[in-house]
Amino acid sequence: MTNTLHVGLVQINTRADKAENLEKIERLVGQAAAAGARLVALPEYVTYLGPKERFEEIAEPIPGPTTERFADLARRHGIYLLGGSIHEQSEVDGKFYNTSILLAPDGTLLAKYRKIHLFDVCIGDTVVAAESQRILPGNEIVTAEVDGHRVGFSVCYDLRFPELYRALADKGAELVFVPAAFTMFTGKDHWEVLLRARAIENQYFVIAPAQIGRHEPDGWCYGRSLVVNPWGTVLAQAADDEGVITATLDFDHLTKIRAELPSLANRRLSTFAVTAEQVATR
């Protein structure tokens, strides 16, 4: 087990040409690996961000062609690779999963996480989205291990639901992934605030690779990929363009923060026990 982990985050402008997107991914992952990253993380919907009518065409099983291509990338560079998220085929006609995958340096599929919270919002006429029209929700909280450290999974809109991030802390997470395609409208006010809050309240590292720029037919992603430490300090932030950022995570620093400010240990769990049935009746 090592006490530091050098990570690379890919910020990309994914469009509707899946083959072109995959070529760009390979180039940017190579840049991150060349910069010394042991773990490289990609954003949400990394292979396709275009018209929903083409989901049937571009969705695939996991394992599948994209998983194998990502596994080859991981082996080639000797890295852990977070495959952002891709469209996974489901058992329901016309519906798919928004699924994040993690590959080991030998290409082994270590974990698969299906996004739990679906982006169904209507903010005036600026942001109108109904992810659930095409995407099915996952129902499993997922963790895995990277070089002896427990990592947790989430995707984009999950960020607004702190229960998931506390559950990941309870499962021992020291690092949580937030691959995203945050909209420009919400991102400019909420992106950094929420990421830093999740890191502070759970005292773990948060790494959030993001989509940047416009995509078909009328989307616009905020970008600003971030690496945040357990104190809420931003270790790295991407510029407003495609590219790679890197940072070194110091797990001894995490241990020190949790020892000196033991907020996780100081919880009064019995006072706040609430069942799902109680929430539903409010």
N, C-alpha and C positions, 0 to 999 in steps of 0.2 A: 504494500500500500504506500502510495506517495502522498505527501502533504500539499503538493501544488499540482495544478492542472492548467496547461496552456490551452486556451480555447480560441477558436476562430469563428466569427459569425459572417455569413454571406448575406448581403443586402442586394436584392435583385428586382428587376422590373419584368415579371413574367407576363407573357402575352398569350395569344391563342394558338401559336405554332408550337406544339409539344416537342417536336424534334429540335427546333431551334433553341427552345428553353433548355433542353437536356444538354446540348452542346455548351451553352453558356454556363450551366451549373458545373460541368466538368472543368471548365477553365477557371472559374472562381474558387472551386474547392481546391484545385491545384495551387492557386495563389496562397490560400490559407495554410495548406500543408507546407508549402515552401517557407512560410513565415514561422514554422515551428509548431503549429497547432497540433495537439494530441487529439482533440475533439473538435469537429467542425459541424456547425449547425446551420440548416437551411430554413427558410420561412414557410409559412402556410401556403397551400395550393401552389407549390413550387414548380410543378410541371405544366400546369395549365391554369390560366386566369382569363377566361373569355366567356362567350355566351353559354348560358346554362343548357341550351338545347343540344349541345355537343357532349354533355356528360356521359351519355350512353356510349359514345364513340371512344372517349379517352379513358374511361374508368377501367380498372383491371383488378385481378385478384392479388392478394398478398399472401405468400410470395408470388411474384409475377415478373414481367419484363423490367419494370422500373426498379423493383426491389433488387433484382439481379444486377442491374447496371450500377445501382448505388453500392451493392456489395463488392462489385469489382473495383469501384473507386476507393472504398475503404481498404481493400487488400492492396491495391496499387500504391497507396500513400501510407499504409500502416497506421490508420487513424480510426477513431470512433466517428461515425457519421450519423447525425440526426437528420433524417430525410424530411424535415419540415412537416408537411402533410401532403398527401396525394388523394385522388378520388379512388376509393376502393369499391369494387363491385359488392352488391348485397344480394340477399335472397328475395328481395322485394322488387318487382318490376318498376323501373323508372325512379328508383331510390338508390342512394349510395351512402357510403360513410366518408367522413373527412378524417383521414387516418394518418397519424404520425408514427414513424418507425425509427428504430435505432439499430445500427449495424456495428458489430465489433471489428477490430482491425483485421481479423481473419475472414470477414464477410458474413459471419454468423448473424442471423436476425435475433437480437437480444430482447426486443420488446415491440409491441404494437398497441397504440392507444387511439381509440376512436373518440373524437371530440364529443364531450357530454352536452355542453350548452350551445344551442343553435341560435344564430344571429337573426332574430325576427324582430325588427324595429321599424318605426315610422317616426322620424324626427322632422316634422314639417314636410317640405318637399325637397329637403337636402339629402337625407339618408332614408331610403325606403328599401328594406331587404326582408326576404322571407326564405332563409336558408332551409327551413324545414320542408319547403315545397319539394326539394330534391334530395335533401340529406337526412339520414336517420341519426338519432343520437346514440352515442355509446353509453354504457352503464357500468364501466369498470374503472376504478382508480388504479393507476399503473405506476410501478417503480421498477428500476433496474439497477445494475451496478456498473460503474465505470472506474477502473483502476482502484477498486476497493472502496469507492464512495457511492452512497445511495443517491440516485437521481430520480426526479419525478417528472411527470408529463402533464402538459396542458396545451391548449391551442386557442389563441386569439381571444374570442369573446368569453372564454372560461375565466379570463382575467378579472371580470367583474363579479365573480362569485367566490368570496373568500373562504367559504366552507371547504372547497376543493383543496385550496392551498394549505389550510390547517390540517386537513386529512393527510396530505402528503408529508407535512412535518411530523405528524403522529406516526407515519410509516418509516420515519428515519431519514427523510430526504435532506441532503446537504446542498443540493443544487436542483433547480427546477427550470425546465424549458418552457418558453412561451413563443413558439413560432407563430407569426401573425401576418395578417393583411389588413391592419387597422385602417379605417377610412381617414382621409384627411380631415374631415369635419370633426370627428370625435377625437382623433389622435392629437391634434394640436393642443387640446385642453386636458385630456385624460391619460394619454399613453404613459408618459414618464411618471406622473403622480401615482398611478395604480401599480406600476412595476416596482417603484421604490417602496410603496406601502406593503406590498406582498413580501418583499425582502425583509423589511424591518420587522413586521409583526411575526414572521415565522423564523427569522434569524438564519436564513440560508441565502446562497447565491441565486440570482435569477439571470438567465441569459435569454434574450429576446431578439432573434433574427427576424427582420421585417421586409415586406414588400415595399417598393418605392415607386411613385409616379402613376401615370394614367394607364389604364388597361381597358380592353374592349368589354362591353359596348360603351359604358359611361362611368366606369369606376375610377377612383383616384385614391391611392394609398399613401399614408403619411411617411413611412420610413422611420428614420432615426433609431435604428437597431441599437440595443443597449445591453451592457453587462453591468449588473448592480451587485454590490457585496452585502453581507448580512447587516451592516450598519446603515444601509440605504445610500451609500456613496456610489456614484456612477464611475465605474472603472474605465469604460470605453463607450463612445457614442459615434455612430456613423454620420457622415455628412449627407447632404441631400442628393445623393447619386448612388448608382450601383457601385459595389465594391466589397471589400473585406475589412473587418476590424478584428483585433486580437486583444486578449488580456490574460493575465495569469491569476488564477484563483488560489488563495492561500488558506487552506483548511485549518491550519493552526490559528489563524486570525478568527475564523468562525468559532472554534472551541473557546477562545479567549472571550469573545463577545457573549457567548451563551453562559459562561461561568460568571462573568462580571455583572451581567444584566439578565438574570435568569427568568425572563418573563414566561417562557414556555413551562418551566418547572413551577412557577407561582400561580398557575391557573387554578380557579375554584370550580372545577368541572361539575360538581354536584349541584351547584347553584344555577348553572345555565343549561342543564340537561333539557333538551326539547326534542320531542318526537316529530316525525313527519306528519302524523295525524294532527298534532296540535297546531303546526304551521298551517295546514290546509284549512283549519276552521277559523283562522283569524280574519 
